[in-house]
Amino acid sequence: MVSAADALPARFWAIEYKLNVLIARYVKPIVAVMDGLVMGGGVGLSAHAAHRVVTERSAVAMPEVGIGFFPDVGASFLLARAPGFIGTYLALTGQRVGAADALSCKLADIHVPVDRLIELPAMLATCRSHGEVRAGLERLSATPASARLSEEREWIDACYGGGALEEMIARLRACRAEGAQAALDVMRKASPTSLKVTLHNIRSAATFDRVEQSFVQDYRIALACIAGHDFIEGIRAAIIDKDRNPRWRPDKIEAVTPEIVDRHFRSVGKLELTFE
């Protein structure tokens, strides 16, 4: 249960997640232009929209494991549906993806070059339906640069395809691919608790029928993170003191017990997130 001192974050996430679900449900066409950095809450505002546009400047990521949090805003629902185990890789590393990879991972729908974005308002002013919006976007679109992750799919699926987090780490250590070693280095610096919670969350999300289920679960996890140590410590290290040296508790993956993970997924009682 969240204390009175934590009422503000509880309200914040409830409002944010309900807005994200409203965007996902909205009947009228919503066009999200994912130009530049799109991370964290930005993914929640854009990746659930009906028409998601990326450009050659797009960099989409959910890097929350690095600050003791987890990929929230319903991102696990989307990442769980990416090809193979690419979504798991992205969730556990926070790797940024460009336009082509965002399209292949189903985080975006269409690529429009930056110099054609100026044509969007006039085009949208003539549209009266989703079909007309999509047709207009297609007229402005162009083929993006080639996807990177599809070329690395073999080692990603081999390393992230099932098993406990400890097993994934062992596979990454044994893998000779340069990308695997880079991923391992990133995960070594992340919160061990966040990594295990994120893995459990994305596997749960793969079984959900509706995105609302992911938001209900994300809300439980978010409130548990506030009640724990690593999120506050991660914010301290990254934003307050900027020493980039978080002291995680526990500080080893092997020390994160099933009980620690499970308490992030328990019902929060009267605070449970509901949708009309």
C-alpha positions, 0 to 999 in steps of 0.5 A, a space after each residue: 500500500 502506498 503511504 500519504 507521502 507517496 500519493 503524488 507519484 501514485 496520482 501521476 502514474 494513474 493519470 499518465 497511464 489513463 491518458 496512454 490508454 485513452 490514446 490507444 482507444 481513441 476513435 478519431 485518428 491520432 498521428 504521433 510524430 516520433 522525431 528525435 529522441 522518444 523515450 520513456 513517457 514519450 513512448 507512452 504518448 506515441 507508440 499507442 497512437 493509431 498512426 505512428 510516424 518515424 523519421 531519419 532522426 528518430 531514436 526510440 528507447 525504454 532505458 529505465 532498467 538503468 535507473 532502477 525502474 522498468 519499461 512502463 507505459 504499456 511498452 511491454 505489451 508492444 515489445 512482447 510482440 516484436 519479432 523473436 526476442 528482440 523486444 526482450 533484448 530492447 527491454 533489458 538493455 534500453 537500446 535505442 532503435 532508429 526508424 527501420 528497427 522501430 518499424 520492424 519492431 511494431 513500435 511505429 507504422 511509417 517513415 516520413 523524411 524530416 523535410 516532408 513533415 512540413 506538409 503534414 498539417 495541410 495533408 491532415 486538414 483534408 482527411 476525414 478517416 483513418 484510411 485517408 490519414 494512412 493514404 496521406 502518410 503513404 504519399 509522404 513516406 520514403 524507405 528508411 535506412 536498413 534495419 540493424 536488429 534484423 541482421 543481429 536476430 540470430 544472436 539476440 534470439 539465441 541469448 534472450 530466448 527463454 530461461 532465467 535471467 542468469 541463463 541469458 547472462 551466461 549465453 551472452 558471456 559465451 557469445 562472440 558477437 560484438 553486439 552481445 558483449 555490448 548488451 552484457 556490458 549495459 546489463 551489468 550496470 543496470 539494476 539487478 532487480 529491475 532486470 528481473 522484474 522487467 523480464 517477468 513483466 514482458 513475459 506476462 505481457 505476451 499472454 495479455 489480450 488487451 493493452 489495458 492489462 499491461 497498464 494495470 500491471 505496470 501500475 503495480 510495479 511502479 508503486 512497488 518501485 517507489 516503495 523500494 530502494 533502486 528507483 530512488 537510488 537510480 534517480 540520485 545517481 543519474 539526475 541528482 548527484 550525477 555520479 553515475 555510480 548507483 549502489 543497487 540493493 541487491 547488487 547481484 542478479 543472483 541475490 534477487 529472489 523470486 519473493 523480491 520479484 513477486 512483490 512488484 506484481 501484487 495487487 495494490 488493493 484500492 489503488 488498483 488501476 481501472 478503466 471504464 
